[in-house]
Amino acid sequence: MKILIADDSRVMRQIVTRTLRQAGFDGHDLVEAADGAEAVEKANAEKPDLIISDWNMPELTGIDVLRKLRAAGNDVKFGFVTSECTEEMKSAAESAGSAFFIVKPFTAEQFDEVLSPILG
């Protein structure tokens, strides 16, 4: 599978990558985006099977990215890994079609629990 990791922090993208490996999800093709606009661009160009996105990013927020992809008919599996978590945000994410919502700091066990049904 191809996984797009969208976060404006290079360190956080590396932490997400490392946590995916720790959770046993090795061998996937990983693509990175450093902001929301790049995430949309790479989602269209790279055709990932899964997008793991931060909520707060420059250019477009994660929820903006999700809404833009859905509006264009792109139904890629999409979820958030973010430091902020309100019921309003969760509700907006679910309404827009998000498959999961993981709050930082996270563990490999959380990744395994949430991503196993998606990544197998």
NUDOMI-125242 format. One record per residue: residue in one letter; residue number from 1; x, y, z of N, C-alpha, C, O in turn. Coordinates in nm, 2 decimals. Layout:
BEGIN
+------+------+--------+--------+--------+--------+--------+--------+--------+--------+--------+--------+--------+--------+
! resn ! resi !   n.xx !   n.yy !   n.zz !  ca.xx !  ca.yy !  ca.zz !   c.xx !   c.yy !   c.zz !   o.xx !   o.yy !   o.zz !
+------+------+--------+--------+--------+--------+--------+--------+--------+--------+--------+--------+--------+--------+
!    A !  NUM !      X !      Y !      Z !      X !      Y !      Z !      X !      Y !      Z !      X !      Y !      Z !
...
+------+------+--------+--------+--------+--------+--------+--------+--------+--------+--------+--------+--------+--------+
END
This chain:
BEGIN
+------+------+--------+--------+--------+--------+--------+--------+--------+--------+--------+--------+--------+--------+
! resn ! resi !   n.xx !   n.yy !   n.zz !  ca.xx !  ca.yy !  ca.zz !   c.xx !   c.yy !   c.zz !   o.xx !   o.yy !   o.zz !
+------+------+--------+--------+--------+--------+--------+--------+--------+--------+--------+--------+--------+--------+
!    M !    1 !   0.08 !  -0.12 !   0.00 !   0.00 !   0.00 !   0.00 !   0.09 !   0.12 !   0.00 !   0.20 !   0.12 !   0.05 !
!    K !    2 !   0.03 !   0.23 !  -0.06 !   0.10 !   0.36 !  -0.05 !   0.03 !   0.45 !   0.05 !  -0.09 !   0.46 !   0.05 !
!    I !    3 !   0.11 !   0.50 !   0.14 !   0.06 !   0.59 !   0.25 !   0.12 !   0.73 !   0.24 !   0.24 !   0.74 !   0.23 !
!    L !    4 !   0.04 !   0.83 !   0.24 !   0.08 !   0.97 !   0.24 !   0.07 !   1.02 !   0.38 !  -0.03 !   1.02 !   0.44 !
!    I !    5 !   0.18 !   1.07 !   0.43 !   0.19 !   1.13 !   0.56 !   0.20 !   1.28 !   0.55 !   0.30 !   1.33 !   0.49 !
!    A !    6 !   0.10 !   1.35 !   0.59 !   0.09 !   1.50 !   0.58 !   0.11 !   1.57 !   0.71 !   0.02 !   1.55 !   0.80 !
!    D !    7 !   0.21 !   1.64 !   0.73 !   0.24 !   1.71 !   0.85 !   0.34 !   1.82 !   0.82 !   0.44 !   1.79 !   0.75 !
!    D !    8 !   0.32 !   1.94 !   0.88 !   0.42 !   2.05 !   0.85 !   0.55 !   2.03 !   0.93 !   0.65 !   2.10 !   0.90 !
!    S !    9 !   0.55 !   1.94 !   1.02 !   0.67 !   1.91 !   1.10 !   0.74 !   1.79 !   1.04 !   0.69 !   1.68 !   1.04 !
!    R !   10 !   0.87 !   1.81 !   0.99 !   0.95 !   1.70 !   0.94 !   0.97 !   1.59 !   1.05 !   0.97 !   1.47 !   1.02 !
!    V !   11 !   0.99 !   1.64 !   1.17 !   1.02 !   1.55 !   1.28 !   0.89 !   1.47 !   1.31 !   0.90 !   1.35 !   1.33 !
!    M !   12 !   0.78 !   1.53 !   1.30 !   0.65 !   1.45 !   1.33 !   0.63 !   1.35 !   1.22 !   0.58 !   1.24 !   1.24 !
!    R !   13 !   0.66 !   1.39 !   1.09 !   0.65 !   1.29 !   0.98 !   0.74 !   1.17 !   1.01 !   0.70 !   1.05 !   0.99 !
!    Q !   14 !   0.86 !   1.20 !   1.06 !   0.95 !   1.09 !   1.09 !   0.90 !   1.00 !   1.21 !   0.91 !   0.88 !   1.21 !
!    I !   15 !   0.84 !   1.07 !   1.31 !   0.78 !   0.99 !   1.42 !   0.67 !   0.91 !   1.38 !   0.65 !   0.79 !   1.42 !
!    V !   16 !   0.58 !   0.96 !   1.29 !   0.47 !   0.88 !   1.23 !   0.53 !   0.76 !   1.16 !   0.48 !   0.65 !   1.17 !
!    T !   17 !   0.63 !   0.78 !   1.08 !   0.69 !   0.67 !   1.00 !   0.75 !   0.57 !   1.09 !   0.73 !   0.45 !   1.07 !
!    R !   18 !   0.82 !   0.61 !   1.20 !   0.88 !   0.52 !   1.29 !   0.77 !   0.44 !   1.36 !   0.78 !   0.32 !   1.39 !
!    T !   19 !   0.66 !   0.51 !   1.40 !   0.55 !   0.44 !   1.48 !   0.48 !   0.34 !   1.39 !   0.44 !   0.24 !   1.43 !
!    L !   20 !   0.47 !   0.37 !   1.26 !   0.41 !   0.27 !   1.17 !   0.50 !   0.15 !   1.17 !   0.44 !   0.03 !   1.17 !
!    R !   21 !   0.63 !   0.16 !   1.16 !   0.72 !   0.04 !   1.16 !   0.71 !  -0.03 !   1.29 !   0.70 !  -0.15 !   1.30 !
!    Q !   22 !   0.70 !   0.05 !   1.41 !   0.70 !  -0.02 !   1.54 !   0.56 !  -0.10 !   1.55 !   0.56 !  -0.20 !   1.62 !
!    A !   23 !   0.46 !  -0.05 !   1.48 !   0.33 !  -0.12 !   1.49 !   0.32 !  -0.23 !   1.40 !   0.22 !  -0.30 !   1.39 !
!    G !   24 !   0.43 !  -0.26 !   1.32 !   0.43 !  -0.37 !   1.23 !   0.39 !  -0.35 !   1.09 !   0.37 !  -0.44 !   1.01 !
!    F !   25 !   0.38 !  -0.22 !   1.05 !   0.34 !  -0.19 !   0.92 !   0.46 !  -0.15 !   0.83 !   0.46 !  -0.04 !   0.78 !
!    D !   26 !   0.55 !  -0.24 !   0.82 !   0.67 !  -0.22 !   0.74 !   0.63 !  -0.25 !   0.59 !   0.53 !  -0.32 !   0.57 !
!    G !   27 !   0.72 !  -0.21 !   0.50 !   0.70 !  -0.25 !   0.36 !   0.60 !  -0.17 !   0.28 !   0.58 !  -0.20 !   0.17 !
!    H !   28 !   0.54 !  -0.07 !   0.34 !   0.45 !   0.02 !   0.27 !   0.53 !   0.13 !   0.20 !   0.64 !   0.17 !   0.25 !
!    D !   29 !   0.48 !   0.18 !   0.09 !   0.55 !   0.29 !   0.02 !   0.50 !   0.42 !   0.08 !   0.38 !   0.45 !   0.08 !
!    L !   30 !   0.59 !   0.49 !   0.15 !   0.55 !   0.61 !   0.22 !   0.59 !   0.74 !   0.14 !   0.70 !   0.75 !   0.08 !
!    V !   31 !   0.49 !   0.83 !   0.13 !   0.51 !   0.96 !   0.07 !   0.48 !   1.06 !   0.17 !   0.39 !   1.05 !   0.25 !
!    E !   32 !   0.55 !   1.18 !   0.16 !   0.53 !   1.28 !   0.26 !   0.49 !   1.41 !   0.20 !   0.52 !   1.44 !   0.08 !
!    A !   33 !   0.41 !   1.49 !   0.27 !   0.37 !   1.62 !   0.23 !   0.39 !   1.72 !   0.35 !   0.36 !   1.68 !   0.46 !
!    A !   34 !   0.44 !   1.84 !   0.32 !   0.48 !   1.93 !   0.43 !   0.37 !   2.03 !   0.46 !   0.39 !   2.12 !   0.55 !
!    D !   35 !   0.26 !   2.03 !   0.38 !   0.15 !   2.12 !   0.41 !   0.03 !   2.07 !   0.34 !   0.03 !   1.98 !   0.26 !
!    G !   36 !  -0.08 !   2.14 !   0.36 !  -0.21 !   2.09 !   0.31 !  -0.22 !   2.10 !   0.16 !  -0.27 !   2.01 !   0.10 !
!    A !   37 !  -0.16 !   2.20 !   0.10 !  -0.17 !   2.21 !  -0.05 !  -0.09 !   2.10 !  -0.11 !  -0.13 !   2.04 !  -0.21 !
!    E !   38 !   0.03 !   2.07 !  -0.05 !   0.11 !   1.96 !  -0.11 !   0.04 !   1.83 !  -0.08 !   0.06 !   1.74 !  -0.17 !
!    A !   39 !  -0.03 !   1.82 !   0.03 !  -0.10 !   1.69 !   0.05 !  -0.21 !   1.67 !  -0.06 !  -0.22 !   1.55 !  -0.11 !
!    V !   40 !  -0.28 !   1.77 !  -0.10 !  -0.38 !   1.75 !  -0.20 !  -0.31 !   1.72 !  -0.33 !  -0.35 !   1.63 !  -0.41 !
!    E !   41 !  -0.20 !   1.79 !  -0.36 !  -0.13 !   1.77 !  -0.49 !  -0.07 !   1.62 !  -0.49 !  -0.09 !   1.55 !  -0.60 !
!    K !   42 !  -0.02 !   1.58 !  -0.38 !   0.04 !   1.44 !  -0.38 !  -0.07 !   1.33 !  -0.38 !  -0.05 !   1.22 !  -0.43 !
!    A !   43 !  -0.18 !   1.37 !  -0.31 !  -0.30 !   1.27 !  -0.31 !  -0.34 !   1.25 !  -0.46 !  -0.38 !   1.14 !  -0.49 !
!    N !   44 !  -0.34 !   1.35 !  -0.54 !  -0.39 !   1.34 !  -0.67 !  -0.28 !   1.27 !  -0.76 !  -0.31 !   1.19 !  -0.85 !
!    A !   45 !  -0.16 !   1.31 !  -0.74 !  -0.05 !   1.26 !  -0.82 !   0.00 !   1.12 !  -0.79 !   0.02 !   1.03 !  -0.87 !
!    E !   46 !   0.00 !   1.09 !  -0.66 !   0.06 !   0.96 !  -0.61 !  -0.04 !   0.85 !  -0.59 !  -0.01 !   0.73 !  -0.58 !
!    K !   47 !  -0.17 !   0.89 !  -0.58 !  -0.28 !   0.80 !  -0.56 !  -0.26 !   0.70 !  -0.44 !  -0.26 !   0.58 !  -0.46 !
!    P !   48 !  -0.24 !   0.76 !  -0.32 !  -0.21 !   0.68 !  -0.20 !  -0.34 !   0.60 !  -0.17 !  -0.45 !   0.63 !  -0.20 !
!    D !   49 !  -0.32 !   0.49 !  -0.09 !  -0.43 !   0.41 !  -0.04 !  -0.48 !   0.46 !   0.09 !  -0.59 !   0.43 !   0.13 !
!    L !   50 !  -0.39 !   0.54 !   0.16 !  -0.42 !   0.59 !   0.29 !  -0.35 !   0.72 !   0.31 !  -0.24 !   0.74 !   0.27 !
!    I !   51 !  -0.42 !   0.82 !   0.37 !  -0.36 !   0.94 !   0.41 !  -0.37 !   0.96 !   0.56 !  -0.48 !   0.95 !   0.62 !
!    I !   52 !  -0.25 !   0.98 !   0.62 !  -0.25 !   1.02 !   0.76 !  -0.21 !   1.16 !   0.77 !  -0.10 !   1.20 !   0.73 !
!    S !   53 !  -0.30 !   1.24 !   0.83 !  -0.28 !   1.39 !   0.82 !  -0.29 !   1.46 !   0.95 !  -0.36 !   1.42 !   1.04 !
!    D !   54 !  -0.20 !   1.56 !   0.97 !  -0.22 !   1.65 !   1.08 !  -0.34 !   1.74 !   1.06 !  -0.39 !   1.75 !   0.95 !
!    W !   55 !  -0.39 !   1.79 !   1.16 !  -0.51 !   1.88 !   1.15 !  -0.46 !   2.02 !   1.11 !  -0.51 !   2.08 !   1.01 !
!    N !   56 !  -0.36 !   2.08 !   1.18 !  -0.32 !   2.21 !   1.16 !  -0.19 !   2.21 !   1.07 !  -0.08 !   2.17 !   1.11 !
!    M !   57 !  -0.21 !   2.27 !   0.95 !  -0.10 !   2.28 !   0.86 !  -0.11 !   2.41 !   0.78 !  -0.22 !   2.46 !   0.77 !
!    P !   58 !   0.00 !   2.46 !   0.73 !  -0.01 !   2.58 !   0.64 !  -0.08 !   2.55 !   0.51 !  -0.10 !   2.43 !   0.47 !
!    E !   59 !  -0.12 !   2.65 !   0.45 !  -0.19 !   2.64 !   0.31 !  -0.33 !   2.59 !   0.33 !  -0.43 !   2.67 !   0.30 !
!    L !   60 !  -0.35 !   2.47 !   0.36 !  -0.48 !   2.41 !   0.39 !  -0.47 !   2.33 !   0.52 !  -0.37 !   2.26 !   0.54 !
!    T !   61 !  -0.57 !   2.33 !   0.60 !  -0.57 !   2.25 !   0.72 !  -0.60 !   2.10 !   0.68 !  -0.65 !   2.08 !   0.56 !
!    G !   62 !  -0.58 !   2.01 !   0.77 !  -0.61 !   1.87 !   0.73 !  -0.76 !   1.85 !   0.70 !  -0.79 !   1.78 !   0.60 !
!    I !   63 !  -0.85 !   1.92 !   0.77 !  -0.99 !   1.90 !   0.74 !  -1.02 !   1.96 !   0.60 !  -1.11 !   1.91 !   0.53 !
!    D !   64 !  -0.96 !   2.07 !   0.57 !  -0.97 !   2.13 !   0.43 !  -0.92 !   2.03 !   0.32 !  -0.99 !   2.02 !   0.22 !
!    V !   65 !  -0.81 !   1.97 !   0.35 !  -0.76 !   1.87 !   0.26 !  -0.86 !   1.76 !   0.23 !  -0.89 !   1.72 !   0.12 !
!    L !   66 !  -0.91 !   1.70 !   0.35 !  -1.01 !   1.60 !   0.34 !  -1.14 !   1.64 !   0.26 !  -1.18 !   1.57 !   0.17 !
!    R !   67 !  -1.19 !   1.76 !   0.29 !  -1.31 !   1.81 !   0.22 !  -1.28 !   1.83 !   0.07 !  -1.37 !   1.81 !  -0.01 !
!    K !   68 !  -1.16 !   1.88 !   0.04 !  -1.13 !   1.91 !  -0.10 !  -1.12 !   1.78 !  -0.18 !  -1.17 !   1.77 !  -0.29 !
!    L !   69 !  -1.06 !   1.68 !  -0.12 !  -1.05 !   1.55 !  -0.19 !  -1.19 !   1.49 !  -0.21 !  -1.22 !   1.44 !  -0.31 !
!    R !   70 !  -1.27 !   1.49 !  -0.10 !  -1.40 !   1.43 !  -0.11 !  -1.49 !   1.51 !  -0.22 !  -1.56 !   1.45 !  -0.30 !
!    A !   71 !  -1.47 !   1.64 !  -0.22 !  -1.55 !   1.72 !  -0.32 !  -1.51 !   1.69 !  -0.46 !  -1.58 !   1.70 !  -0.56 !
!    A !   72 !  -1.38 !   1.64 !  -0.48 !  -1.33 !   1.60 !  -0.61 !  -1.36 !   1.46 !  -0.64 !  -1.32 !   1.40 !  -0.75 !
!    G !   73 !  -1.43 !   1.39 !  -0.55 !  -1.46 !   1.25 !  -0.58 !  -1.36 !   1.15 !  -0.53 !  -1.37 !   1.03 !  -0.57 !
!    N !   74 !  -1.26 !   1.20 !  -0.46 !  -1.15 !   1.11 !  -0.41 !  -1.19 !   1.05 !  -0.28 !  -1.21 !   1.12 !  -0.18 !
!    D !   75 !  -1.21 !   0.91 !  -0.28 !  -1.25 !   0.85 !  -0.15 !  -1.14 !   0.77 !  -0.08 !  -1.17 !   0.67 !  -0.02 !
!    V !   76 !  -1.02 !   0.82 !  -0.10 !  -0.90 !   0.76 !  -0.03 !  -0.93 !   0.75 !   0.12 !  -0.99 !   0.84 !   0.18 !
!    K !   77 !  -0.88 !   0.64 !   0.19 !  -0.89 !   0.63 !   0.33 !  -0.81 !   0.74 !   0.39 !  -0.70 !   0.77 !   0.35 !
!    F !   78 !  -0.87 !   0.81 !   0.49 !  -0.81 !   0.93 !   0.54 !  -0.83 !   0.94 !   0.69 !  -0.94 !   0.91 !   0.74 !
!    G !   79 !  -0.73 !   0.97 !   0.77 !  -0.74 !   0.98 !   0.91 !  -0.65 !   1.09 !   0.96 !  -0.55 !   1.13 !   0.90 !
!    F !   80 !  -0.68 !   1.13 !   1.09 !  -0.60 !   1.24 !   1.15 !  -0.51 !   1.19 !   1.26 !  -0.55 !   1.10 !   1.34 !
!    V !   81 !  -0.39 !   1.24 !   1.27 !  -0.30 !   1.22 !   1.38 !  -0.27 !   1.37 !   1.42 !  -0.19 !   1.44 !   1.35 !
!    T !   82 !  -0.32 !   1.41 !   1.53 !  -0.32 !   1.55 !   1.56 !  -0.30 !   1.57 !   1.71 !  -0.34 !   1.49 !   1.79 !
!    S !   83 !  -0.25 !   1.69 !   1.75 !  -0.24 !   1.72 !   1.89 !  -0.37 !   1.78 !   1.95 !  -0.38 !   1.78 !   2.08 !
!    E !   84 !  -0.45 !   1.83 !   1.87 !  -0.58 !   1.89 !   1.92 !  -0.69 !   1.79 !   1.90 !  -0.70 !   1.72 !   1.80 !
!    C !   85 !  -0.78 !   1.78 !   2.00 !  -0.89 !   1.69 !   1.99 !  -1.01 !   1.74 !   2.06 !  -1.02 !   1.73 !   2.19 !
!    T !   86 !  -1.10 !   1.80 !   1.99 !  -1.23 !   1.84 !   2.06 !  -1.34 !   1.76 !   1.99 !  -1.32 !   1.70 !   1.89 !
!    E !   87 !  -1.45 !   1.75 !   2.06 !  -1.57 !   1.68 !   2.01 !  -1.61 !   1.74 !   1.87 !  -1.65 !   1.67 !   1.78 !
!    E !   88 !  -1.60 !   1.87 !   1.87 !  -1.63 !   1.94 !   1.74 !  -1.54 !   1.90 !   1.63 !  -1.59 !   1.88 !   1.52 !
!    M !   89 !  -1.41 !   1.89 !   1.66 !  -1.32 !   1.84 !   1.55 !  -1.35 !   1.70 !   1.51 !  -1.35 !   1.67 !   1.39 !
!    K !   90 !  -1.37 !   1.61 !   1.61 !  -1.40 !   1.47 !   1.58 !  -1.53 !   1.46 !   1.49 !  -1.53 !   1.39 !   1.40 !
!    S !   91 !  -1.63 !   1.54 !   1.53 !  -1.75 !   1.54 !   1.46 !  -1.73 !   1.59 !   1.31 !  -1.79 !   1.53 !   1.22 !
!    A !   92 !  -1.66 !   1.70 !   1.30 !  -1.63 !   1.75 !   1.16 !  -1.55 !   1.65 !   1.08 !  -1.58 !   1.63 !   0.96 !
!    A !   93 !  -1.46 !   1.58 !   1.14 !  -1.38 !   1.48 !   1.07 !  -1.46 !   1.36 !   1.03 !  -1.45 !   1.32 !   0.91 !
!    E !   94 !  -1.55 !   1.31 !   1.12 !  -1.64 !   1.20 !   1.08 !  -1.73 !   1.24 !   0.97 !  -1.76 !   1.17 !   0.88 !
!    S !   95 !  -1.79 !   1.36 !   0.98 !  -1.88 !   1.41 !   0.88 !  -1.82 !   1.42 !   0.74 !  -1.88 !   1.40 !   0.64 !
!    A !   96 !  -1.69 !   1.46 !   0.74 !  -1.62 !   1.47 !   0.62 !  -1.57 !   1.34 !   0.56 !  -1.53 !   1.33 !   0.44 !
!    G !   97 !  -1.58 !   1.24 !   0.64 !  -1.54 !   1.10 !   0.59 !  -1.41 !   1.05 !   0.64 !  -1.35 !   0.96 !   0.58 !
!    S !   98 !  -1.36 !   1.10 !   0.76 !  -1.24 !   1.05 !   0.82 !  -1.26 !   0.91 !   0.88 !  -1.37 !   0.89 !   0.93 !
!    A !   99 !  -1.16 !   0.83 !   0.86 !  -1.17 !   0.69 !   0.91 !  -1.13 !   0.67 !   1.05 !  -1.16 !   0.58 !   1.12 !
!    F !  100 !  -1.04 !   0.77 !   1.10 !  -0.99 !   0.76 !   1.23 !  -0.94 !   0.89 !   1.28 !  -0.92 !   0.99 !   1.20 !
!    F !  101 !  -0.91 !   0.90 !   1.41 !  -0.86 !   1.02 !   1.48 !  -0.77 !   0.98 !   1.59 !  -0.82 !   0.93 !   1.69 !
!    I !  102 !  -0.64 !   0.99 !   1.57 !  -0.54 !   0.96 !   1.67 !  -0.49 !   1.08 !   1.73 !  -0.44 !   1.17 !   1.66 !
!    V !  103 !  -0.48 !   1.09 !   1.87 !  -0.44 !   1.21 !   1.93 !  -0.29 !   1.19 !   1.98 !  -0.26 !   1.09 !   2.03 !
!    K !  104 !  -0.21 !   1.29 !   1.95 !  -0.07 !   1.29 !   2.00 !  -0.07 !   1.32 !   2.15 !  -0.15 !   1.40 !   2.19 !
!    P !  105 !   0.02 !   1.27 !   2.23 !   0.12 !   1.17 !   2.18 !   0.05 !   1.03 !   2.17 !  -0.05 !   1.00 !   2.23 !
!    F !  106 !   0.10 !   0.95 !   2.08 !   0.04 !   0.83 !   2.04 !   0.14 !   0.71 !   2.06 !   0.26 !   0.74 !   2.08 !
!    T !  107 !   0.09 !   0.59 !   2.06 !   0.18 !   0.47 !   2.08 !   0.17 !   0.38 !   1.95 !   0.07 !   0.39 !   1.88 !
!    A !  108 !   0.26 !   0.29 !   1.94 !   0.26 !   0.19 !   1.84 !   0.13 !   0.11 !   1.85 !   0.07 !   0.06 !   1.75 !
!    E !  109 !   0.09 !   0.08 !   1.98 !  -0.03 !   0.00 !   2.00 !  -0.15 !   0.07 !   1.95 !  -0.24 !   0.01 !   1.90 !
!    Q !  110 !  -0.16 !   0.20 !   1.97 !  -0.27 !   0.27 !   1.91 !  -0.28 !   0.27 !   1.76 !  -0.38 !   0.25 !   1.70 !
!    F !  111 !  -0.16 !   0.28 !   1.70 !  -0.15 !   0.27 !   1.55 !  -0.20 !   0.13 !   1.51 !  -0.27 !   0.12 !   1.41 !
!    D !  112 !  -0.15 !   0.03 !   1.58 !  -0.19 !  -0.11 !   1.55 !  -0.34 !  -0.13 !   1.55 !  -0.40 !  -0.18 !   1.46 !
!    E !  113 !  -0.40 !  -0.08 !   1.66 !  -0.54 !  -0.09 !   1.69 !  -0.62 !  -0.02 !   1.58 !  -0.72 !  -0.08 !   1.53 !
!    V !  114 !  -0.58 !   0.10 !   1.55 !  -0.66 !   0.18 !   1.45 !  -0.63 !   0.14 !   1.31 !  -0.73 !   0.14 !   1.23 !
!    L !  115 !  -0.51 !   0.11 !   1.28 !  -0.47 !   0.09 !   1.14 !  -0.48 !  -0.05 !   1.09 !  -0.48 !  -0.08 !   0.97 !
!    S !  116 !  -0.48 !  -0.15 !   1.18 !  -0.49 !  -0.29 !   1.14 !  -0.61 !  -0.32 !   1.05 !  -0.59 !  -0.39 !   0.95 !
!    P !  117 !  -0.73 !  -0.27 !   1.08 !  -0.84 !  -0.30 !   0.99 !  -0.82 !  -0.23 !   0.85 !  -0.88 !  -0.28 !   0.75 !
!    I !  118 !  -0.74 !  -0.13 !   0.84 !  -0.72 !  -0.06 !   0.71 !  -0.61 !  -0.12 !   0.64 !  -0.61 !  -0.14 !   0.52 !
!    L !  119 !  -0.49 !  -0.15 !   0.71 !  -0.37 !  -0.19 !   0.64 !  -0.36 !  -0.35 !   0.64 !  -0.28 !  -0.40 !   0.57 !
!    G !  120 !  -0.44 !  -0.41 !   0.72 !  -0.44 !  -0.56 !   0.73 !  -0.32 !  -0.61 !   0.81 !  -0.31 !  -0.74 !   0.82 !
+------+------+--------+--------+--------+--------+--------+--------+--------+--------+--------+--------+--------+--------+
END
